[in-house]
Amino acid sequence: MIHEACVLMEFGGSAEDLARTCHAHPTRSEAIKEAALAVGKRAIHM
């Protein structure tokens, strides 16, 4: 699950970039996407 955040940090990505990437369903990596969406007050499942 941490790999997504590590790649994002390495390449200077934003929460928006992370929110727009594909995440497998159902997996814990969806929590990362939801957190990224929550930054912009757009979380789907929270």
Backbone as CSV, one residue per row, in Angstrom:
resi,resn,N_x,N_y,N_z,CA_x,CA_y,CA_z,C_x,C_y,C_z
1,MET,0.818,-1.185,0.000,0.000,0.000,0.000,0.866,1.256,0.000
2,ILE,2.014,1.197,0.612,2.883,2.365,0.718,3.535,2.715,-0.613
3,HIS,3.615,1.747,-1.535,4.315,1.985,-2.800,3.706,3.145,-3.583
4,GLU,2.396,3.309,-3.526,1.763,4.403,-4.264,2.224,5.759,-3.743
5,ALA,2.264,5.899,-2.438,2.709,7.162,-1.840,4.190,7.408,-2.115
6,CYS,4.992,6.356,-2.097,6.432,6.509,-2.372,6.688,6.988,-3.796
7,VAL,6.001,6.403,-4.755,6.166,6.823,-6.152,5.702,8.264,-6.314
8,LEU,4.601,8.600,-5.699,4.078,9.965,-5.767,5.083,10.971,-5.218
9,MET,5.668,10.665,-4.079,6.654,11.566,-3.469,7.909,11.669,-4.328
10,GLU,8.355,10.563,-4.886,9.570,10.551,-5.703,9.439,11.443,-6.931
11,PHE,8.268,11.457,-7.528,8.068,12.224,-8.752,7.354,13.554,-8.525
12,GLY,7.209,13.949,-7.263,6.626,15.251,-6.947,5.160,15.379,-7.324
13,GLY,4.436,14.280,-7.232,3.018,14.298,-7.577,2.175,14.936,-6.485
14,SER,0.941,15.202,-6.825,0.007,15.818,-5.881,-1.069,14.812,-5.467
15,ALA,-1.872,15.210,-4.494,-2.993,14.371,-4.083,-3.945,14.168,-5.261
16,GLU,-4.093,15.182,-6.088,-4.947,15.079,-7.279,-4.424,13.997,-8.226
17,ASP,-3.103,13.950,-8.422,-2.503,12.915,-9.271,-2.808,11.527,-8.723
18,LEU,-2.675,11.378,-7.431,-2.934,10.087,-6.798,-4.403,9.704,-6.917
19,ALA,-5.279,10.660,-6.736,-6.713,10.386,-6.815,-7.130,9.965,-8.221
20,ARG,-6.419,10.430,-9.237,-6.784,10.128,-10.622,-6.216,8.806,-11.135
21,THR,-5.346,8.148,-10.378,-4.793,6.873,-10.828,-5.764,5.729,-10.541
22,CYS,-5.614,4.643,-11.284,-6.463,3.466,-11.088,-6.042,2.727,-9.824
23,HIS,-7.018,2.275,-9.080,-6.782,1.480,-7.880,-7.649,0.232,-7.974
24,ALA,-7.037,-0.918,-7.719,-7.779,-2.179,-7.788,-8.879,-2.215,-6.735
25,HIS,-9.963,-2.906,-7.062,-11.095,-2.997,-6.143,-11.426,-4.466,-5.952
26,PRO,-11.681,-4.936,-4.799,-11.555,-4.266,-3.507,-10.175,-4.528,-2.906
27,THR,-9.460,-3.516,-2.615,-8.148,-3.642,-1.980,-7.934,-2.504,-0.997
28,ARG,-6.909,-2.649,-0.210,-6.578,-1.590,0.742,-6.033,-0.350,0.046
29,SER,-5.538,-0.514,-1.178,-5.007,0.655,-1.876,-6.107,1.667,-2.174
30,GLU,-7.346,1.227,-2.158,-8.452,2.170,-2.335,-8.491,3.188,-1.198
31,ALA,-8.002,2.807,-0.042,-7.949,3.749,1.084,-7.027,4.915,0.762
32,ILE,-5.950,4.651,0.035,-5.036,5.715,-0.384,-5.757,6.670,-1.327
33,LYS,-6.505,6.122,-2.262,-7.263,6.964,-3.193,-8.280,7.809,-2.438
34,GLU,-8.994,7.206,-1.507,-9.988,7.947,-0.732,-9.337,9.076,0.069
35,ALA,-8.167,8.807,0.624,-7.455,9.849,1.369,-7.057,10.996,0.449
36,ALA,-6.606,10.663,-0.751,-6.233,11.699,-1.716,-7.455,12.513,-2.128
37,LEU,-8.577,11.850,-2.322,-9.804,12.564,-2.657,-10.279,13.427,-1.491
38,ALA,-10.076,12.957,-0.268,-10.503,13.712,0.911,-9.757,15.033,1.045
39,VAL,-8.534,15.092,0.542,-7.775,16.346,0.577,-8.559,17.443,-0.134
40,GLY,-9.203,17.090,-1.220,-9.994,18.051,-1.987,-11.472,18.008,-1.644
41,LYS,-11.816,17.415,-0.487,-13.211,17.297,-0.040,-14.089,16.554,-1.054
42,ARG,-13.503,15.524,-1.715,-14.241,14.776,-2.728,-14.275,13.281,-2.442
43,ALA,-14.068,12.882,-1.213,-14.057,11.457,-0.884,-15.410,10.823,-1.206
44,ILE,-15.370,9.611,-1.702,-16.586,8.921,-2.117,-17.193,8.111,-0.969
45,HIS,-16.371,7.413,-0.216,-16.867,6.478,0.793,-16.638,6.922,2.228
46,MET,-16.317,8.145,2.455,-16.080,8.594,3.839,-17.182,9.504,4.286
